Amino acid sequence: MSSTHRSSRPRRAPLARYTNDDSDSGDLGASEHRSRPSRSVRRVQTYRESSDNSSDESSTAISEASSEEVLCTRGTKSRPAPRRQSLDMKSRKRKQPSRTTPAAASSFNSYKRRKVQATESHSKLATAKPTPSTPLLSSPQRVPPWQQLPYHVLVSIMKYAAFPLYEKASRSNGSINWLCSTSLLCRSFHDACMAALLYSPPLYPAWRASGLLRLLESSPMALTREYGKRIHHLDIEVKHLLCKKSGISLDTLLCHTPLLQGIRLYSNEDDFNTLIWAQPTAQRLHWTYPAEMFDRLNTGGIMLKSFEWNGRFSTAMEALETAMNVHSSASFARLRHLSFLNLTLAEKADDADLAKAHSLLAAALRHSSELKSLAFRNCALLDEVAATALPLNLEHLELSHCPSLTSEALEHYLRLGGGSLRTLKLFGNQSMSLGFMAGLQELCPRLRGLEVDMLYVDPTSYRDRDPLYDELLPNGPPTWPTELVTISVENLRQLSAADAEAFLTSLVNSSEHLPFLRKLNIKAILKGSSWRDRAKLRKTWLPKLQTVFLSSAEPSSVASEPSNTTAQRQSSRIANSQLRKSSVDAQADDSVTGTGKPVQPRCEVVNLVLSDQRPSQDQFQEADFLDDEPDDDADWNGRDTEMDSAGYAW
């Protein structure tokens, strides 16, 4: 009796199920009551093709056979199967895939079987209709209709994504190859990428310029479009493209660009400001602006909108004389963007030469009545005398590396012509302090962008980083125009801790008058202060600036689908109005800082750096010295085995 009772007692399910365990404990009811999670049991994989028409008996037998084979191969012990087995239990048993050996997994046939099985499973999931009770595993991504966007929108996107085509000194950065590869995706992308590439075509090195000339000189019947009419700007490196025999003909290039709007003739040495003293041969090039170029512009009816004069070709005096004679011609009558570069007289120049250069510059600027943007880069000729000749209706002014320009000269000009300025950029002017900023709100009431960088480069002196003024703010803390959107002041010099606090206090006090400010970046180098004082200033002022200016609002998400009924729309409008009212009340409660000033938290970037390190043009960090090459990368044998393909990487 006791033996009968013992045999009829239900057995407890084992802790781990084996693949060939066909006992009564392998039913679904017993497997559901296990406390161990199902992911702890390793599922055996198989490369057998799934078939919906196959019977459960045959599939179970194949699965058991493959499982037994794989387990024996791996040396795992399996339990013996019982002799008597129910067909009902066998049909209810869950099918488990088997695991293959590494040799089978590496074979191409097994891989194809697995690919077919995965494809069928994905097709079943795609064709299955989701029910409300079972939500989708992942929502589809929102992909914009790229091929349906207008042509001019795609061109703007491609220009923005590929800018700039070159880095400094005409170094390649991959933008050209990216445009060429993107143009192969579809027809609309091809037209937009070609328009972005030909707007200012890459002409460096010389083989690219020669290829463009051959394309432009081809027969119009052989071309589906006139590529010359798509070219609007030309950036030409003089030393390699015009001086050497392997260069191109500038006159031929201008003949095939009837819609040209801007020309920039530059040298790769223009970006090496700190290396000019070590490169005496790079200072001058034996090349001058050819008269044939200006004749071709006039005869071709080309109306330029931007041009850059470079004193490196061949001297500053010759460049100014050419500019004075040319600006009165018809091709320069509508000039809107003008740049002067490397206008520096020789060391043996006397006062008569300096006065002549000032008169030539004033005459050249006098003929440009429609000028809106003016830039001086590396021009020692710009001083208090030359500043009086600047046009008065400018909207964008850039003064970069002009060692003779002072704050008093700039303030004198801003009193006359600062009312129309929208952007002011001041980079590396060694003799200019920030005294003019005490009346900046009155001098430039419409100013929207202010960028100042006081990193100096003086190739003629060993003290090339030191300023030539004694005090940074001689006239007191600055005042800020109300329409400012960007404030970026870096490498502030000759600044004490008290002056830094006065500078930051002026920003906080003007917060209620800066409703459009979106970027605030301040980097200062304090003199005569210890690391404790700097840490105290950072701890005090960075949270205060972030509280006053930094926006904490998250970007708005994708709008949800509209409601179907009118009642739902009305309820949503009521709820949104209540939320807006509550948010306004909350902002009204928190709109005052500890100083009692209103808060304008609309900035996307608020940055404050206070240090005492000596400024350098290139600052290296830990990431600059790390080796990005993988450790297991083998030596290159001279042959590329991988083919570039737009398909899948199997």
C-alpha positions, 0 to 999 in steps of 0.5 A, a space after each residue: 500500500 505504501 509502495 502504491 501511494 509512493 508511486 502515485 505521488 507526483 514527482 517534483 520537476 528538476 531544476 534544469 530541463 534537459 532536451 531529451 527529457 520526456 518524463 511527465 515533468 516536462 509538460 507545460 503545467 510543470 514548466 510554468 511553476 518553476 521558480 527559475 527564470 526561463 532565460 537561465 536555461 540555454 536554448 539550443 539553436 538549429 539551422 533547420 529551415 522552418 516549415 509551417 506544413 510540417 507535422 509536430 511529430 516530425 519536427 519534434 523528432 528532428 529537434 530531439 535528434 539534433 539536440 542529442 547530437 549537439 549535446 553529445 558533441 559538447 560532452 554534456 551528459 543527458 538523461 535517458 528517455 523513458 520507454 513509454 511516452 505519450 503522443 499527446 505529451 509529445 505534441 504539447 511539448 515546446 519545440 526548442 532549436 538545437 545548437 550547432 558546432 562552430 564548424 557548422 556555424 562557419 559553413 555557408 550552407 548553415 548560414 544561408 539556412 539561418 538567413 532564410 529562417 530569420 527572413 521568414 520570421 521577420 516576414 511573419 512579424 511584418 504581416 501579423 496584425 497587432 491587436 490593442 491588447 499586444 502593443 508593438 515592440 518598437 515604434 517605427 522611426 520618423 524618416 523625413 521625405 528626403 526625395 520629396 523635399 524642394 530642390 532649393 531646400 536640399 541644396 541648402 542642406 547639402 551646403 550646410 552639411 559639407 561646409 567647409 570643403 577644405 580645412 586650413 592650408 587647403 587640407 582635405 577634410 572628407 567633405 568632397 568625397 561625402 558629397 560625391 558618395 551622397 549624390 549616388 543615392 538618388 536623382 534628387 540628391 545628385 542634383 542637390 550635391 552637384 549644385 552644392 559642389 559647384 557653387 564653390 568648386 574645389 580647385 586644389 590641388 591642380 589636378 582638380 582645377 584641370 579636370 574642371 577646366 576640361 569639363 567646362 571646355 567640353 562641347 555643350 552638346 555632350 553635356 546635359 547641363 551647363 556646369 559653368 552657370 552653377 559656379 558662383 564663387 572661386 577660391 584659388 590658391 595662387 602659389 600652386 594654381 597660378 604661379 607654377 607651370 602645372 597650374 591653370 589659366 585664370 582667364 580661361 576659367 573666367 570665360 566659362 563662369 558667367 554668373 560668378 559672384 565672388 573671387 578669393 585669391 589666397 595662399 596656404 601660408 596665410 593661415 600660418 601666423 606664428 610661422 611667418 618669422 621662420 619662413 622668409 620665402 613665404 612672406 611674398 610671392 612674385 605674382 601680381 593681380 593681372 590686368 587681364 583678369 579685370 578686363 575679362 570681368 568687365 567684358 564678360 559683364 560679371 558683377 562681383 559681390 565679394 572680393 579679397 585683396 591680399 598684400 602678399 601679391 606682391 606688396 601691400 602698396 601695389 595691392 592698394 593701388 590696384 584696388 583703387 583703380 579697379 573699384 571704380 569699374 562696373 564689375 565692382 560697383 555692387 560689391 557687398 563683401 570686401 576683405 583686406 589681408 596682409 596689408 603691412 608695409 615694409 620696416 624701412 617705410 617712412 611717413 610718406 609711404 604710410 600717408 600714401 597707403 592711407 590715401 589709397 585705402 580711403 580711395 578704394 573704400 570710397 568707391 564701394 558705396 553698397 558695402 555691407 561687410 568689411 574685414 581686415 586680417 593681419 593688417 598693421 596698416 589699420 590704425 587710428 588714421 585708417 579707421 576714420 576712412 571706414 564706411 559708415 553703413 556697415 552691418 558686419 565688421 571683422 578686425 583680426 590681428 591688427 596690432 596698431 588698432 587701439 580702443 580709442 580708434 575703434 570707439 571713434 568709428 563706432 560713434 559715427 558708424 556703429 548704429 547699423 552694425 549687426 556683427 562685430 568680431 575682434 580677434 587678436 588686436 594686441 593694442 586694443 583694450 575693451 575700453 570702448 565697451 563701457 558705451 557699447 549699448 549706446 554705440 551699437 544699439 542694433 548689435 546681435 553678435 559680439 565675438 572677442 578673442 584676445 589671443 595675440 600673435 606677434 611674429 616680430 617679438 619674442 613676447 608674442 603673447 603679451 598685450 600692449 595695454 595696461 588695463 583691460 577696462 579703463 572706462 569701467 564695466 561694459 554695457 550690453 545692447 538689448 538685441 544681443 544673441 551671442 556673446 563670446 569673449 575669450 582670453 581676457 587679459 590684464 584682468 584682476 579679480 575685482 574687474 572680473 566680478 564687475 564684468 560678470 555683475 554687469 551681465 547679471 544686472 542687464 539680464 532683463 534687457 537681454 531677452 534674445 541672448 542664446 549663447 554666453 561664453 566667457 574665458 578670462 585669465 586673472 592676474 594676481 589671484 591664487 587658485 583659491 580665489 579663482 575657485 571661489 569666483 567659479 563657485 559663486 558666478 557660474 551657478 549664478 549665470 546659469 540660474 539667470 541665463 541658462 534655459 532648462 526647457 527641453 526640446 519639444 517632442 514630435 506632436 501627437 496625433 490630433 483627437 478624433 472628436 470635438 470634445 477631446 479637442 476642447 478638453 485638450 485646449 482647456 488642459 493646455 491653457 491650465 498648464 500654461 497658466 500654471 507654468 506662467 505662475 511658477 515662472 513668476 514665482 521663480 523669476 527673481 534671483 537672490 539679487 532681486 534681478 529678473 531671470 532670462 533663462 533662454 540661453 542654450 550655452 552658458 560657459 565660464 572659465 577662469 584660469 591663470 595659464 599662459 594662452 597658447 594658439 594650440 592647446 593639447 589635451 590627453 585625447 591628442 596623444 592617444 592612439 586610435 589604432 586597434 591593438 589587433 590591427 594587422 600590418 598592411 600588406 599593400 593591398 586593400 582586400 575590402 571592397 567599398 559597397 553600398 550593400 550589406 556587409 555579410 
